[in-house]
Amino acid sequence: MFLKNAWYVACTPDEIAEKPLGRKICGEQMVLFRPQEGEVTALDDFCPHRGAPLSLGFVRDRQIVCGYHGLAADCSGKCASMPGQRVGGFPKIRRYPAVERYGFVWVWPGDAALADPAAIHHLEWAENPEWAYGGGMYHIGCDYRLMIDNLMDLTHETYVHASSIGQSEIEEAAPITKTEGETVVTSRFMENIMPPPFWSAALRGNGLADDVPCDRWQICRFTPPSHVMIEVGVAHAGKGGYHADATDKAASIVVDFITPETESSIWYFWGMARNFKPDDANLTATIREGQGKIFAEDMEMLEAQQRNVSTNPHRKLLMLNIDGGGVQSRRILDRLRLIEAERVTEIGGQS
């Protein structure tokens, strides 16, 4: 169901600062840990001695030590030692490629020989001091593709997020969807409207009037395996909309890294990057709090949707023009999964 030969966000660095972390990604149970400053390692979360999770152990001398009987393995997965026992002949524990970049830890759950860190999408906002970022993570009980659908069609904001970012003008503006290689882009532009509460607050945060007509935009970009970046913002009407000068608008990038756990659950890393007042920590905290509440509303709806879909697997979901972004994204995923499956079959036939 998911692409395995791809980079996924596994965790944030703070999650492995104190002790190993166990996390299932694309059906693979991993233990992530930091052998020493600047390093990150991901292994199969299974001690070869008695099957205990290595994530219940600890790190010592750049090795992970099982918390059950003390078997120690190095960063390559080689069993190095165990009190009073010889374990050098044990098979290596599977190691997953792992990279720390852009404030996240990324893992590759598929064929390690194909893992190229250069394939991780460049994130300008994560390296540029003119940008600020604040975010969080939710564990959500839904198919990762339902979350992609949700983010590529923001019509639901009018209903699910009526008190924060929703407004009727969203559904009145027809979405435009196009495919650029393996990227799907869905755009909406609304002109001469009043900003909803969240964006009124953002305008105030940027020192702008919040009670005047504005132009609003939403540009959603899906890239495989499951990343969605959304350019959002409002500008005082008549100032150029999306292309307005920074002094006339409040604009941000909604960051969405969707990491499948199982076929019906995900790790959802969310956040917002902005390039106005990047040094204002209070503004970052306020935006993060507001966005966290918005995504909590999504979580409630998506989990209820998943329960309905799971209970009624025979019922076909209907598609409308507003679903174009999600439909095109799924088509790209289906094609890439087919290519991956054919490669696995080909390798199996050669062995």
C-alpha distance (Angstrom), angle and dihedral (degrees) to the residues before:
residue distance angle dihedral
M1 . . .
F2 3.79 . .
L3 3.77 134.2 .
K4 3.79 109.6 -107.3
N5 3.78 98.5 -176.8
A6 3.78 93.4 73.1
W7 3.80 141.4 84.3
Y8 3.80 117.5 -98.2
V9 3.78 131.3 -178.4
A10 3.80 105.2 -109.0
C11 3.79 101.6 178.5
T12 3.78 144.9 -39.0
P13 3.83 119.2 -90.1
D14 3.80 93.1 -109.5
E15 3.82 90.0 62.9
I16 3.82 91.2 66.6
A17 3.80 97.7 35.2
E18 3.80 96.1 99.7
K19 3.80 106.5 24.8
P20 3.83 143.4 -11.9
L21 3.78 117.9 -64.4
G22 3.78 125.7 -141.8
R23 3.80 114.4 -149.6
K24 3.79 133.7 162.2
I25 3.81 113.4 -138.2
C26 3.81 123.1 -178.8
G27 3.79 88.0 -15.4
E28 3.83 92.9 -52.8
Q29 3.81 115.4 120.6
M30 3.81 106.9 -140.9
V31 3.78 138.0 178.9
L32 3.78 114.9 -146.1
F33 3.78 121.4 -163.9
R34 3.78 143.3 155.2
P35 3.84 112.9 -119.5
Q36 3.78 90.2 -170.3
E37 3.80 140.0 -22.5
G38 3.78 111.1 -52.1
E39 3.80 95.7 17.0
V40 3.78 132.3 98.9
T41 3.81 127.9 -175.5
A42 3.79 134.2 -172.1
L43 3.82 122.2 -163.4
D44 3.79 136.4 167.4
D45 3.80 104.8 -79.3
F46 3.80 93.2 -127.6
C47 3.79 126.5 100.6
P48 3.83 107.7 -140.0
H49 3.80 91.1 -142.8
R50 3.81 102.6 65.4
G51 3.78 103.9 -16.6
A52 3.80 98.3 -103.0
P53 3.83 116.3 155.1
L54 3.79 109.1 -97.9
S55 3.80 87.4 -149.1
L56 3.83 87.1 75.1
G57 3.80 89.2 62.5
F58 3.79 133.0 71.1
V59 3.80 142.3 -117.1
R60 3.79 121.0 -102.7
D61 3.82 128.6 166.4
R62 3.84 92.5 -10.3
Q63 3.81 90.8 -53.8
I64 3.77 131.7 105.3
V65 3.80 112.7 -125.0
C66 3.78 120.9 -153.9
G67 3.80 111.1 -121.4
Y68 3.81 92.4 -142.9
H69 3.84 106.8 59.1
G70 3.80 103.6 -9.2
L71 3.80 102.0 -104.0
A72 3.81 107.5 164.8
A73 3.80 124.8 -151.7
D74 3.79 128.1 -172.7
C75 3.79 126.9 -131.9
S76 3.79 92.6 -87.1
G77 3.81 90.8 57.4
K78 3.80 94.5 -106.9
C79 3.79 113.9 145.0
A80 3.79 102.5 -121.1
S81 3.79 107.3 176.6
M82 3.80 149.1 -20.1
P83 3.81 127.8 -169.2
G84 3.82 109.6 -88.4
Q85 3.81 93.5 -10.9
R86 3.79 140.2 96.9
V87 3.78 111.9 -128.4
G88 3.80 101.8 156.6
G89 3.80 90.4 107.5
F90 3.81 93.8 55.8
P91 3.82 113.7 113.0
K92 3.77 116.4 -103.4
I93 3.77 118.2 -90.9
R94 3.78 110.0 -117.1
R95 3.76 113.4 -96.6
Y96 3.81 122.1 -152.3
P97 3.81 120.7 -152.7
A98 3.80 108.4 -105.6
V99 3.79 132.0 -177.2
E100 3.79 133.0 -179.0
R101 3.79 110.3 -142.3
Y102 3.80 140.1 144.4
G103 3.79 92.4 7.7
F104 3.81 94.7 -55.1
V105 3.80 138.4 90.1
W106 3.81 111.3 -124.0
V107 3.80 126.5 -161.7
W108 3.81 135.1 -169.3
P109 3.84 109.9 -144.1
G110 3.82 95.1 -174.1
D111 3.80 136.2 62.7
A112 3.80 106.2 -17.3
A113 3.82 91.4 -151.8
L114 3.81 89.6 66.2
A115 3.80 96.9 49.9
D116 3.81 112.1 116.2
P117 3.83 116.4 173.0
A118 3.81 88.2 -154.7
A119 3.81 87.1 71.8
I120 3.82 91.3 68.0
H121 3.79 105.9 107.4
H122 3.79 113.9 -105.6
L123 3.81 111.4 -111.5
E124 3.79 109.2 -159.3
W125 3.79 93.7 -176.2
A126 3.81 91.4 57.9
E127 3.82 93.9 59.3
N128 3.79 104.1 31.0
P129 3.84 115.6 90.0
E130 3.80 89.0 -149.8
W131 3.81 87.5 72.6
A132 3.80 131.1 69.8
Y133 3.80 125.5 -158.0
G134 3.77 134.6 -164.6
G135 3.77 127.7 170.3
G136 3.77 149.8 129.1
M137 3.79 145.3 -154.6
Y138 3.79 135.0 -101.5
H139 3.79 129.1 -168.7
I140 3.80 104.8 -139.9
G141 3.79 129.4 -173.1
C142 3.79 100.2 -134.3
D143 3.81 142.2 97.8
Y144 3.81 107.6 -88.1
R145 3.80 89.8 -126.1
L146 3.80 90.8 62.0
M147 3.80 88.3 59.0
I148 3.81 90.6 49.4
D149 3.82 88.8 51.0
N150 3.80 89.2 49.8
L151 3.80 94.0 51.8
M152 3.80 96.4 42.6
D153 3.82 92.1 54.1
L154 3.80 112.6 46.7
T155 3.80 94.9 177.5
H156 3.80 86.9 105.8
E157 3.82 90.2 69.5
T158 3.81 89.1 81.4
Y159 3.80 89.7 63.5
V160 3.81 110.4 20.8
H161 3.81 94.8 41.0
A162 3.80 100.7 30.3
S163 3.82 93.6 139.4
S164 3.80 97.7 50.2
I165 3.82 120.8 21.4
G166 3.79 102.5 -4.3
Q167 3.80 125.3 107.0
S168 3.79 135.1 155.6
E169 3.81 92.5 -113.6
I170 3.82 89.6 72.4
E171 3.79 94.2 67.8
E172 3.79 90.5 41.0
A173 3.83 91.0 60.3
A174 3.80 111.1 78.2
P175 3.83 113.9 -130.0
I176 3.80 120.4 -124.5
T177 3.82 115.3 -147.0
K178 3.79 127.1 -170.3
T179 3.79 136.5 164.0
E180 3.80 121.8 -131.3
G181 3.80 107.6 -172.7
E182 3.80 104.2 -63.3
T183 3.81 93.1 -15.1
V184 3.80 123.4 93.5
V185 3.81 118.6 -157.2
T186 3.80 124.2 -166.5
S187 3.81 117.0 -177.5
R188 3.79 135.8 -171.6
F189 3.79 127.2 -177.2
M190 3.79 124.6 -170.5
E191 3.80 121.8 -172.1
N192 3.80 133.6 -155.9
I193 3.81 97.3 0.3
M194 3.78 132.4 137.6
P195 3.83 113.3 -103.5
P196 3.83 117.1 -111.1
P197 3.85 118.8 -120.6
F198 3.82 97.4 -87.2
W199 3.79 92.6 51.2
S200 3.79 93.2 42.7
A201 3.81 86.7 58.7
A202 3.81 90.9 47.3
L203 3.79 91.0 52.5
R204 3.80 90.5 50.9
G205 3.79 88.8 48.0
N206 3.80 88.9 57.3
G207 3.80 92.0 47.6
L208 3.81 94.8 -105.6
A209 3.78 132.8 130.5
D210 3.79 110.7 -92.2
D211 3.80 100.3 -166.9
V212 3.81 101.5 65.2
P213 3.82 131.0 90.3
C214 3.80 114.4 -83.3
D215 3.77 142.7 -172.1
R216 3.81 113.1 -122.9
W217 3.80 132.4 -163.5
Q218 3.79 140.2 -171.9
I219 3.82 119.8 -171.2
C220 3.81 112.6 178.9
R221 3.82 119.2 -165.5
F222 3.79 122.1 -169.6
T223 3.80 120.2 -165.9
P224 3.82 125.5 175.9
P225 2.88 138.0 -64.9
S226 3.81 94.8 25.3
H227 3.78 113.1 -52.0
V228 3.79 123.8 132.0
M229 3.80 123.8 -174.5
I230 3.80 116.5 -174.0
E231 3.79 123.6 -163.7
V232 3.79 106.5 -150.8
G233 3.75 135.4 168.8
V234 3.77 152.0 118.8
A235 3.80 131.5 -120.2
H236 3.76 130.0 -170.7
A237 3.80 106.2 -89.2
G238 3.77 116.6 -93.2
K239 3.82 94.1 21.9
G240 3.80 96.9 102.1
G241 3.79 103.1 -81.1
Y242 3.80 111.5 -134.5
H243 3.82 89.3 7.5
A244 3.82 94.9 48.4
D245 3.77 120.5 129.0
A246 3.80 114.9 -91.8
T247 3.81 89.2 -112.3
D248 3.81 90.3 64.6
K249 3.79 102.5 45.4
A250 3.79 148.5 46.0
A251 3.80 110.5 -138.1
S252 3.79 135.4 168.8
I253 3.79 145.0 165.2
V254 3.78 116.5 -117.0
V255 3.81 105.7 -143.6
D256 3.82 118.5 -148.4
F257 3.80 122.7 176.4
I258 3.80 109.2 175.7
T259 3.80 113.9 -165.7
P260 3.82 116.5 -173.8
E261 3.79 115.0 -133.0
T262 3.79 98.1 176.9
E263 3.80 133.8 -17.7
S264 3.80 88.8 -79.2
S265 3.81 105.9 30.2
I266 3.79 137.9 58.9
W267 3.77 145.0 -172.8
Y268 3.78 104.3 -128.2
F269 3.80 116.5 -159.8
W270 3.79 108.1 -167.8
G271 3.76 135.0 175.1
M272 3.77 148.2 134.0
A273 3.79 128.4 -114.2
R274 3.81 119.0 -162.3
N275 3.78 135.3 -179.8
F276 3.79 99.4 -152.7
K277 3.80 122.5 88.3
P278 3.83 92.2 -8.2
D279 3.82 92.3 173.9
D280 3.81 94.3 57.1
A281 3.82 101.6 103.4
N282 3.81 92.3 179.4
L283 3.80 90.9 55.6
T284 3.80 90.2 49.4
A285 3.80 90.3 51.6
T286 3.81 92.5 47.3
I287 3.81 93.1 50.1
R288 3.80 91.1 45.6
E289 3.80 91.6 52.1
G290 3.79 92.3 48.7
Q291 3.78 93.2 46.4
G292 3.79 91.8 47.0
K293 3.80 90.0 57.8
I294 3.80 90.8 49.1
F295 3.80 92.6 52.6
A296 3.80 90.7 46.4
E297 3.81 86.8 60.5
D298 3.81 89.1 52.3
M299 3.79 90.1 50.3
E300 3.79 93.2 55.2
M301 3.81 92.0 50.6
L302 3.82 96.0 43.4
E303 3.80 94.1 50.0
A304 3.80 90.5 49.6
Q305 3.80 89.3 48.1
Q306 3.82 91.1 50.9
R307 3.80 91.5 51.1
N308 3.79 89.8 52.4
V309 3.79 94.0 46.8
S310 3.82 92.5 46.8
T311 3.79 91.5 49.5
N312 3.80 91.9 48.8
P313 3.82 106.5 37.0
H314 3.82 91.6 155.1
R315 3.80 93.9 60.9
K316 3.80 116.9 96.2
L317 3.80 118.8 -135.5
L318 3.80 112.9 -130.5
M319 3.80 123.6 -131.0
L320 3.80 130.5 -141.6
N321 3.79 133.0 -179.1
I322 3.81 90.1 -90.5
D323 3.82 88.8 62.4
G324 3.80 93.5 63.0
G325 3.81 95.2 106.8
G326 3.78 94.0 52.2
V327 3.80 93.4 42.7
Q328 3.80 93.1 51.9
S329 3.81 91.2 45.5
R330 3.80 91.1 53.2
R331 3.80 91.0 49.2
I332 3.79 90.6 55.2
L333 3.80 91.1 47.8
D334 3.81 91.7 48.8
R335 3.80 91.1 51.5
L336 3.81 93.6 47.7
R337 3.81 92.1 46.5
L338 3.80 89.8 51.6
I339 3.81 90.6 51.7
E340 3.80 90.1 48.7
A341 3.82 92.5 48.6
E342 3.80 91.9 49.0
R343 3.80 90.1 51.7
V344 3.80 91.9 51.1
T345 3.82 90.5 48.9
E346 3.80 91.1 48.6
I347 3.82 92.3 50.8
G348 3.80 90.6 47.0
G349 3.78 90.7 52.4
Q350 3.79 91.6 52.7
S351 3.79 95.9 50.1
